Every structure is written in C-alpha cells, then in structure tokens.
Amino acid sequence: MSRFALTVIRHGETRLNKEKIIQGQGVDEPLSETGFKQAAAAGQFLNGVHFTHAFCSDLTRTKQTIHGILEKNRFCKDMAVKCDPRLRERKYGVAEGKPLSELRAMAKAAGEECPVFTPPGGETLEQVKIRGKDFFDFICQLILGKTGQRESFPRTPGISLGSCLAEVFPVGKRGSLELHPDGVAPDLAASILVVSHGGYMKSLFGYLLSDLKCSLPATLGKSELSSVSANTGISVFIVDCEEGHKPAIQCVCMNLQEHLNGVTEKH
C-alpha cells in the first residue's frame, strides 16, 4: 500500500471571474492583480509543505497560479510543473465568453437547473467527472509505480512529507491527519500539488465523496460540500492506494480560505 497527499487548489482570480463571465476552456484569461496576490498568499501559506509532484491544466490562469505558489516554497521553487488537459475547466460551449446570467437564462429556457444544464457544444457533468476519474486513477498508478514513469520522487533529506503537511494542517484543527500511536504524523510516499478550476474541482470532489466514499472532517458543513471553491481555495486529501483495491481517502480540509484574509474580498 502507498499513501500520498493530494492538495488541490483553484486558480487565482481573473478579471472575468470578477465580472461573472464564463471562461470554460475557450477563454484563456490571465490572472488579475488580485489573482497574483491570491497565488502568492497561497504559496506563503503552503511554503513549508514539501511537494513531490506538481500538475495544472494547460490554461494560463492555472499555470500562473501554480508558479506563484511554488516560487514561495522552501523546497520546490524550481520544481517542474506538468500541464495536463484533463485538469481543464468544464467546457461551456456557446456560453463561453458570455455572462453567467445568460447561461442561467439558457438553462431556464430549457427547463433545467443551471448546474446540470449543458449548453450546445459544452461538456456534460458526466464527461467532466470521467476526466476527473481518469486523472485521479493516473495519479494513483503513478504513485504505485505502474505507469512506466520510474522517476525518483524528489525528496529533501531529513524532511518528512507527512510531518511538514501536519504542521500546516494540524490534527484536530481542520481535519483528520491520523497520527501513529507515538504521536508522529504518518509519512507519505508522495505529496502532489494540483491547480485546476472551480467547476472541475466540484465534479472531482463529488467523485471522491460519492463514488470512492471519501471520509470527511466533522467540522465540514453542507455549504462547503455544495459550493464552488473560492479562487485559490485549498483542499487536501490523504489517499491510501493498493493494487487491486479501491483507494481509501480522507479529506483533511475543503475549500480552505484562511490565507485570503486581508488579500481579497469575501464573496
């Protein structure tokens, strides 16, 4: 069995986020000034977490965010980031570049709720979920060494991946990082950083919770489970994977925003 940490962060704010314009995949807007500040704040918050892998979508807003996070990191400033199109936002077809209000009007005209409505040329929620499952399966196989990518995971000598994660996400405060009986955080085979998009993340988290029965911290309310993450909201999962078995997952925190205090307006 291999245990790893998965830290998933939404990209920083763009001008179109603020103006409630749908970006999807076809509108490749860069971060706004606020978005760069959010990425730097997330990086400062996570600067003591030792990541072994970094992934983002191939869209500008996630690339800029992950680089803003990593440049603040004590261990991973020069880490190579892999861009994976499976991490792209949901495709909204004809609604991309248009106000959210227009998408809502299109959904209403079709007699559907906005979140489940698929605009012409867009992806269904099921298609987005399949992309999320495909990426998560890939990550599990990567850690189990089954992908043919036999790279050695970058580690700083004397640094425990589990302990440095537990310093940022203490037991009892936000989540359920289980300790060994001697009080030491369990070490991890890898610690993976992923920067993606709000709609995609909601779909991925739904898969982890509903299909893989991810356990949740007692402090997590229904609003956090049902809402789209704020820009640079941080979610952390501990994953135990074993060949031939369904992964066991515990959520440490979801859509955490502590690092944004004083950086951005709360919506």
N, C-alpha and C positions, 0 to 999 in steps of 0.2 A: 504494500500500500504506500502511496505517496500523498503527502499533504502539502497544499500550497495556498497562498493568499492571493485573492483576486480583488484589486482595487479598481473600481470603475468610476470615472468622473465625466460629467457632462462638460462640453466645451464652454469657454467664456462667452460673454455677451457680444452679439454683433449689433450693428445699427438696426438691422431688420428685426432681430428679436425684440428690441425695444419698441419698434413701430408695429409689432404684431403682423409682420409679413411672413408668409410661409416660404421657407428656403428649400426644404427637402434635399434632393440631390442636384437639382439643376441650377440652383442659385448659389454660387460659391463665394459668399461674402466673407471678408476678413473680420477679425476681432475689432471691436471699437476700443477706444481708450479705456473705458471701464472694463472691457473684456480682458485686456492685457493686465490690468491691475488685479482682476479676479484670479487669473492664472498665476500671477506672482504670489498672491496671498495663499493660494492652494499649495504652491511649491514651498513656501515658507512653513506652512503648517505641517507638511509631509517631509520636511528636509532631513529628518532623522530616520526615515524609512528606507531601507536598502532594497531597491527593486532589482530583479534579475532579468526581466524582460519588459519591453515597452511596445505597445501597439496603439495605433489610432486609425481612424478612417483616412481615406485619401482626399478629404476635403480640407480646404485651407483653415477653417476655424478650429478643427481638432489638431492639426499639425502645429499651429501657432500656440495652442493651449498646452500641448504636451511638452513642447520645447520650453515654454515659460515655467512649467512645473519642474522639469528636470534641471534647468540651469540653477535652481536654488538648492538642489540636493547635494548633501555632503558626500554621497557615494557614487552618484550616477550622472554627473554633469555631462560626460561625453558618451553616454550610452546611445547605441544605435537604435533608432525607432523604426519599427516595421509598419508600413501603411497597408491596411487590409480593407478592400472594398466591402467585405462582409460586415464591417462596422459602420457603414454609411447610414445616414438618416433614412427613414421611410420615404419612398418616392411618392410624391403627391400629384404627379401628372400635370393636368391643365391648371391645377390650383397653385403651382409653384410660382412665386413672384407676386402673388395676389394676397390681399388682406385676409386674415383669419375669418373675418366676418363674412367674406364671400364663400369660403368653404362651408361655414355653418349654414349659410343660405342654400347652397347646393345640396347639403345633406337634408335640410328641412324639405326642400322641393322633392327629394327622392323618398321622403317619408322615413328617414333613418336618423339615428343619433350620430353626431359629428365624429366621435372617436372611431366608430366602426364603419363609417361611410368610406367607400373607395372612389375617389374622383376618376374620371376617364384618364387612362394612361398611368394610373397610380398603382401602388402595391397594396394588396390586401394585408390585413393584420396577420393572417396565417403565413403569408410569404415572408413577412418581416420576422416572425417567430422562427421560421425554418432557417433563415440566415443566422439568427442568434444561436440556435441549437447547433448549427454547423460550426460556428466559431468556437463555442464552448467545448464541443467534442474535440475539435482540433487542439485546443489548449490542454485538455486532459491527456490526449495522446502524446502531445509534445512533452509533458512532464513525465509521463510513463516511458518516454523514450521510444515510442512506436512509430514516429513519423519519418524516421530516417535522418532526422536532423540531430546529429550526435554532438552538437556543440556543447562545450562545458559551460555551465551556468556561471556567470561572473560573480565571484564572492570576494568580499574583503576579509582577509584572515582575522580571526578572533571576533568576528561580528556574527551574532545570531540573528537570522532573519525574523524569527518569532519574537525575540525579546525587543528588538527595535520597533516592531509593529505594536507590541503591547505597551510600549512607552507612550505612543501617540493615542492609542485606543485602549485605555486602561480597563481592566476587568471590573465589572460592576458599575462603571460609569455610563457606558453606552452600549455594551454588548456582552458577548459570551465567549471571549477568548479563554478557552478552558486551560487551567493550569495543571501541571503534573502535581502529584502529592507533595513534592518538595517545594512547591510554590514557583517553579520556573516555567516560563511560557514554552510550549512545545516548539521545537524547531521545525522549519519548513524546508521542503525541497526547493521551493522557488517562491518568489513574490512578484506578481505580474501587475503591471500598470496598464490600464486601458482607458483611452479617452474617446468618447463617442458622442451620441446625440440623444436628446430628450425622448423622442418618440421610440427610437430603437431601444434605449435603455429600459423604458417601461415594458416593452414587449419581452426583452431578455429576462428582466426580473420576474415577469409573470410566468415565464417558462421555468425558472429556477424554483419559484414558490409552488406553482400548481402541478407541474409535471415531475419535478425532482424532489418535491416536499422539503424544501429548504426550511430549516428551523429559524425562528425569529426572536430577537430580544424582546423581553416582556414590556420594555418601555416604548416599543414601536406602535404608534396609533394607526387607525384606518386611513387617516388623511395622508400619512407618509406613504402608505402602500398604494393608494389610488392616484396620487398626484404625480405629475411630471417633475423630474428633478429641476431645481434651480440651476442657473448657469454656474458651473464648477461645483455643483453638489457632489459629495463624496459618498460612495457606498463601498463597503468592504465585506468580503465573504471568505470563509475558510472552507476549503474543498478537500475532502479525502477521496481519492480515486484509486481504484484497484481494477486490474484487467478482469473483464467478465462480470463486473458488478456495477450497479447504478451508483453514481457518486453520492456521497453524503455531504451535505452543505449546511453550514451555519452562517447566518447573517450577523455581522458584528454591528453594523450601522447602515442606515439607508438615507441617502439624500442629505447628508450632514452639511450644515452651512456655517458652522462656528467661525471658520476662517474669514467669512464675509462681513463680520461685524465692523462697521465703520468704512467698509470698502464700497458697498453697493446698497442701493435702496432695496428694502424687502418688499416684494410684490404681494 
